[in-house]
Amino acid sequence: MKKMYLLCVLILISFSLYSQDIKFKKGKILIDKVECLNYSGDANNVEISTLDGNNTIILKFIRTGIGFNGGLYNKIIFLEDSKSLTTRSYIFTKKLLVEKLLSEEVLKDCSIHSEKIDKFIVKFDEGIEETLIRN
């Protein structure tokens, strides 16, 4: 029993060591206490950009229909790369989006790596808007 407890504690410690601390303060996104990105927006649209303003990501929360026929989905737009994705089953918050961008290495060393965007899109895109247009 003691070995099992020790194993659980070690696993929890290892997860906490590898996670990055993400904070949102006064229009800045701090990753491990370092200013990495800018952000602005409201409850429905969030714009995230690099500190030099060269790369921008837009996170949109879009509601479709009314009542039981309605739904919510996210649209993430990589503005400079003219690429986007939509997802309904994985609703991104701004913090979750930054976490996923970090884990997929789209965001690394406070800059956006365009070569990783396609893999990110393949992993999370559900083609919600294409489905809505067909129906």
N, C-alpha and C positions, 0 to 999 in steps of 0.2 A: 504494500500500500504506500509506503514511504517513497519507493522508487517511482511509482505512478505519479504521485504528487510532485516530486522533483522534476519529472519529465514535463509535466504540464507547465510548471513554473518556467522552465528553460525555454519551452516553445513560446510562451507569452513574452518573455524577455527578448527572444530573437525577433519576433514580429515588431515589437516596439523599437528595436534598434534600427530596423530597415525602413520604417515608415518615415516619411518626411513631414515636418510640421508646416502646415499651410495656414496662413492668416490673411484676412482681408481688412486693411486699415486705410481709411482716407484716400480711396482711389488707387491704392497700391496692393499688389499681391506679394506677400512675403513668403518665401520658401526657406525654411530653416533660418529664419530671422534676416534674410537677405532680400532686398527689394528686387523682384524679378520681372514683374509685369504690371501694367496699368489695367484698371477696369472701370467701367462706368455703365450706367443703364438704370432700368427700373425692374419691376416685378416680371415683366414679360420679355424683355430684351436685355441681354448683357453683352457688352463689347469688351473683349480682352485683347490687349495689344502689348507688344514688346516695348521696353522702355524707350527704344529709339523710334518707335512708331512704324517700323517697317513691316511687321506682320500683325495681322488682325484676325481674331476669331470672334464670330458672333454666335451667341447662344440664344435661341428663340423658344419660347413656350407658346404653342399654338393649340387653341381649343377649336374643335370641330363640332358642328351640330349642337342641338339643345337637348337637355334631359338625358334619357337613357340611350338615345342615338348618338350622343356626343362623346367626345373623347379628348384626351390631351396627348400631344406628342411634342418631341423636341426636334428642332432643326439646328444643326451646327454647320456654320459656313466658315470655310477657310478662305477669306476674302482674296488675298494676293494669289492664291493658287487656283481660284475659281472652281472650288470643289465643295461639296456639301454632303451631309447625310441626314437622314431622318430616322427617329426611333420612337416607338411607343412603349415597348416592354422595358426599356432601360431609360428611365427619366433622369436626365442629368441635372444636378444643381451646379452652380458655378464651382463649388469646392470639389464635387465629384468629377467634374470635367477636368479640372486641373490635375487631380489625382490620376485619372486615366491617361491624360496626356503625358504625365511623368512616367507612369508605369510602362507605357507603350513607346517611350523615348521620342515622342513627337516633340515634347518639350524637354530640352536637356541643356544644362548650363545657361539657363535663362534665355534661351533662344529656341525658335521653332524650326524644326528640321523637316523641310518639305518632302524629303524622300521617304519619310515614315508615315505621311498622311494617308497614302493609298491603303496601306495595311490597316490603319486605324478605321478607315471608312469600311473596308471589307468586313472587319470584325463587328462593327456596331450598326451599320446601315440596314434598315428594314424596308426601304423604298415606300414609305407611307404615302407620300404625295403622289407617286405613280399609281398606287392602288386607288386613291381618292379620285384621281382624274378618270380612271377607267370605269369607276362606278358611277 
